[in-house]
Structure formats: structure tokens, C-alpha cells
Amino acid sequence: MAKKTIQRFLPDHNKIKEQKSLKIFGNLLHDANLWHLNRRSARGAFSVGLFFAFIPVPFQMVLAAALAIPFRVNLPLSIALVWITNPLTMPPIFYCSYLVGVFALGQELQPFHFEPTWAWLSQSISTIGPAFMVGSLICACIAAIIGFFGIDYLWRRSVNKAWEARNQAN
């Protein structure tokens, strides 16, 4: 059941192979293990995808693909999970990351008002930047660990239920 549920939400791998940003990986995308969905590849893909979802850098999908390939985990799932942080969810997620960083570094909250200017960005990097980056890294690691063990638990539970149902049918 977990496999079928996940497969419903995965993008088509032919569409992923055709993306211009992933052409840099060339023949590495032809590894069959990147497209199989099993417990091992799903839990690794959740870790990779959730980790990069919380890292505030451009090209998160490319970075997730770059890590999914050497770890040989499900590439479409890794890329899809990065979209947990989308334009709607980014502000609350990154603000919570900032709060985690403030707590971890023992700093006080810095008042700020967002302005889409280079001057505001350069000034904010020195004031709220360190707490934000530390908080993002902490949240990324926690999300990756929860994703790894959470999907592993759900997958095993799904398999056990299927076995029980099969045994009761006999």
C-alpha cells in the first residue's frame, strides 16, 4: 500500500530525464536503481528530499538529484519532496528555522521587516543570517532523520498489514 500511495504522487521519470537542469548528470540518470521504488530507495529519497527542502539555496532540485544519484535512491521522490518548501510554505518554514537558530545560538530575536532589495538582503545576512542558516541546517537534519525512519516505519507497517490480510484470507 505504501508503494502504491507514493507512486500515485510521483512524476513520470521520462519527464524528469528530459529536464534541462538535470542534463548535467548525463548517463548517470540511466541507472535503474534511481527509478525503482522499494523500502530502501524510498527512505533514502525521503531523507535527501526533506534535507534539501529545508536548505535555503537556489536549485534545490538539482542538489537533491546530485545526492540521490550517488546514494542510488529514488530520484523522482527526492526531487518531488523538495517542493515541500514552495512559495506558499517557505515563509513559515524559514521563519521557524530562524527561531530554531536563535534558540540554538542563544541569541535574541532580531526585529526585521522584509524588503525585496539588495540593501535589505546584505544587511540581513549579517544580522539574522547566522541564526537562519544554523536553524535551517538543524531543521534539515531533523526532517531528514524523521523522514528516513518515518517512511521506514510506515512501509514496514504497510507490509505487515498486507501479510496479515493475506493470512486471514487463507
C-alpha positions as CSV (number, residue, x, y, z in Angstrom):
1,M,0.0,0.0,0.0
2,A,2.8,2.5,0.8
3,K,4.4,1.8,-2.5
4,K,1.1,2.4,-4.4
5,T,0.4,5.6,-2.5
6,I,3.8,7.0,-3.2
7,Q,3.7,6.0,-6.8
8,R,0.5,7.9,-7.4
9,F,2.2,11.2,-6.5
10,L,5.5,10.6,-8.3
11,P,6.2,12.5,-11.5
12,D,6.8,10.5,-14.7
13,H,10.5,9.6,-14.9
14,N,10.7,10.4,-18.6
15,K,9.7,14.0,-17.8
16,I,12.4,14.1,-15.2
17,K,15.0,12.8,-17.5
18,E,14.1,15.5,-20.1
19,Q,14.5,18.4,-17.6
20,K,17.2,20.8,-18.8
21,S,18.6,21.3,-15.3
22,L,19.2,17.6,-14.9
23,K,21.0,17.1,-18.3
24,I,24.3,17.8,-16.4
25,F,24.1,14.3,-15.0
26,G,24.1,12.7,-18.4
27,N,24.2,8.9,-18.5
28,L,24.1,8.7,-14.7
29,L,20.3,9.1,-15.0
30,H,20.1,5.7,-16.8
31,D,20.8,3.8,-13.6
32,A,17.8,1.6,-13.0
33,N,18.1,1.9,-9.2
34,L,17.2,5.6,-9.4
35,W,13.8,4.7,-10.7
36,H,12.8,1.7,-8.6
37,L,10.6,2.2,-5.6
38,N,11.3,-0.1,-2.7
39,R,11.7,0.5,1.1
40,R,15.4,1.2,0.8
41,S,15.1,3.7,-2.0
42,A,12.1,5.4,-0.6
43,R,13.6,6.0,2.9
44,G,16.8,7.4,1.3
45,A,14.8,9.6,-1.1
46,F,12.8,11.0,1.8
47,S,16.0,11.8,3.7
48,V,17.6,13.5,0.6
49,G,14.4,15.4,-0.4
50,L,13.5,16.6,3.0
51,F,17.1,17.7,3.8
52,F,17.2,19.9,0.7
53,A,13.7,21.2,1.3
54,F,14.9,23.0,4.4
55,I,18.2,24.3,3.0
56,P,17.6,27.9,1.6
57,V,19.6,27.7,-1.6
58,P,18.6,28.0,-5.2
59,F,18.4,24.9,-7.4
60,Q,17.3,22.6,-4.6
61,M,16.0,20.0,-7.1
62,V,19.4,19.8,-8.8
63,L,21.1,19.4,-5.4
64,A,18.7,16.7,-4.4
65,A,19.3,14.9,-7.6
66,A,23.1,15.3,-7.2
67,L,22.8,13.5,-3.8
68,A,20.2,10.9,-4.9
69,I,22.4,9.6,-7.7
70,P,25.5,8.5,-5.6
71,F,23.2,7.2,-2.8
72,R,21.2,5.3,-5.5
73,V,17.8,6.3,-4.0
74,N,14.6,7.1,-5.9
75,L,15.3,10.2,-7.9
76,P,11.7,11.3,-8.7
77,L,10.8,11.1,-5.0
78,S,13.9,13.0,-3.9
79,I,13.1,15.8,-6.4
80,A,9.4,15.9,-5.6
81,L,10.0,16.2,-1.8
82,V,12.0,19.3,-2.3
83,W,8.7,21.1,-3.2
84,I,7.6,20.9,0.4
85,T,9.1,24.3,0.6
86,N,7.2,26.2,-2.1
87,P,6.3,29.9,-2.4
88,L,3.3,29.3,0.0
89,T,5.1,27.3,2.7
90,M,8.5,29.0,2.5
91,P,7.8,32.0,4.8
92,P,6.5,30.0,7.8
93,I,9.1,27.2,7.4
94,F,12.0,29.5,7.1
95,Y,10.8,31.7,10.0
96,C,10.6,28.6,12.2
97,S,14.1,27.7,11.0
98,Y,15.2,31.2,12.1
99,L,13.6,30.7,15.5
100,V,15.4,27.3,15.9
101,G,18.7,29.0,15.0
102,V,18.1,31.8,17.5
103,F,17.4,29.2,20.2
104,A,20.4,27.1,19.2
105,L,22.8,30.0,19.2
106,G,21.3,31.6,22.3
107,Q,20.7,34.9,20.6
108,E,17.8,37.3,20.9
109,L,15.3,37.8,18.2
110,Q,16.2,40.5,15.8
111,P,13.3,42.6,14.5
112,F,13.2,42.8,10.8
113,H,10.8,43.9,8.1
114,F,11.2,42.2,4.7
115,E,12.0,44.4,1.8
116,P,12.8,43.0,-1.7
117,T,16.0,45.0,-2.1
118,W,19.7,44.1,-2.3
119,A,20.4,46.5,0.6
120,W,18.0,44.7,2.9
121,L,19.4,41.3,1.9
122,S,23.0,42.3,2.5
123,Q,22.1,43.9,5.9
124,S,20.1,40.9,6.9
125,I,22.8,38.4,6.1
126,S,24.9,39.9,8.9
127,T,22.1,40.3,11.4
128,I,19.7,37.3,11.0
129,G,21.8,35.3,8.6
130,P,23.8,33.2,11.1
131,A,20.8,32.1,13.1
132,F,18.8,31.4,10.0
133,M,21.5,29.2,8.4
134,V,22.1,27.3,11.6
135,G,18.4,26.8,12.2
136,S,17.9,25.7,8.6
137,L,20.7,23.1,8.9
138,I,19.2,21.8,12.2
139,C,15.7,21.6,10.7
140,A,17.1,19.9,7.6
141,C,18.9,17.2,9.6
142,I,15.9,16.6,11.8
143,A,13.5,16.4,8.8
144,A,15.8,14.0,7.0
145,I,16.1,11.7,10.1
146,I,12.3,11.8,10.7
147,G,11.7,11.2,7.0
148,F,14.1,8.2,6.9
149,F,12.7,6.4,10.0
150,G,9.1,7.6,9.4
151,I,8.8,6.1,5.9
152,D,10.7,3.0,7.0
153,Y,8.1,2.5,9.8
154,L,5.1,3.2,7.5
155,W,6.5,0.9,4.8
156,R,7.0,-2.0,7.3
157,R,3.6,-1.4,8.8
158,S,2.0,-1.5,5.4
159,V,3.8,-4.8,4.5
160,N,2.8,-6.3,7.9
161,K,-0.8,-5.4,7.3
162,A,-0.8,-6.9,3.8
163,W,0.7,-10.1,5.2
164,E,-1.9,-10.2,8.0
165,A,-4.7,-9.7,5.4
166,R,-3.3,-12.4,3.3
167,N,-3.0,-14.8,6.2
168,Q,-6.6,-14.1,7.3
169,A,-7.8,-14.7,3.7
170,N,-6.3,-18.2,3.9
